């Protein structure tokens, strides 16, 4: 009977948990992680606990926080109608993003990512708005939405076709859709890029097999391409929801939450009380509400999507 070959010595070497080599490896890893850990603790963890502390005080931002009011700020926030408007607007932005922005990004990704003539040019054009900063984007759209037809491009086009100029950012019913159009123009290229990356990971042989079995283009898309893009779509939805909750720069520059708080978001509401009215204790409580909202959504969504990924893998 032929004996089995001897096991190489390299596979017999096992380092114990307390060996000098193991300690040296752990120390090396810790030293490499230390700068990032220090920055994370300093700029993420510490501000969170500091906000929690100040949220229990009626603090104006000057001197130490001494006027302890307990949960008073949190109760006052829930009783403020403007906060409820900001919460409603965040929900509307989420709905608009999920129903309009993301499907549009997916449609363009499918068109640009495959056989569209000049697709490289269109990829560049569609992704370019995402590269532009939010401040420049807001200023650009302020010019485009100017209520004066002689200065605002959109109203000039409407007037040229026989319509009436609209006060886009001065009308309570039009300001939120106008802001969403600017947000969509800014961010749909980013989501399109995510979907294009997901499409490139789908082997074309699978779609060709579907065509051989008699599936048309729509059936191929809904029954093959879309399910295989599941993880990418879930990532895009996650980023879109969190971005809608935390939206600030573009809204603040274009409307400052007006008119009459019609476009108020959670972030503009927080900044208004924190750095305009100098009620930093109250603003800290708003920040805690935002943090809890984002954290709750993240935990629930990650749990649900993890189960979906597990079932898909089966």
Secondary structure, 3 states (H helix, E strand, C coil): CCCCCCCCHHHHCCCCCCCHHHHHHHHHHHHHHHHHHHHHHHHHHHHHHHHHHHCCECCCCCCCCCCECCCHHHHHHHCCHHHHHHHHHHHHHHHHHHHHHHHHHHHHHHHHCCCCCCHHHHHHHHHHHHHCCHHHHHHHHHHHCCCCCCCCHHHHHHHHCCCCCCCCCCCCCCHHHHHHHHHHHHHHHHHHHHHHHHHHCCCHHHHHHHHHCCCCHHHHHHHHHHHHCHHHHHHHHHHHHHHHHCCCHHHHHHCCCCCCCCCCCHHHHHHHHHHHCCCHHHHHHHHHHHHHHHHHHHHHHHHHHHHHHHHHHC
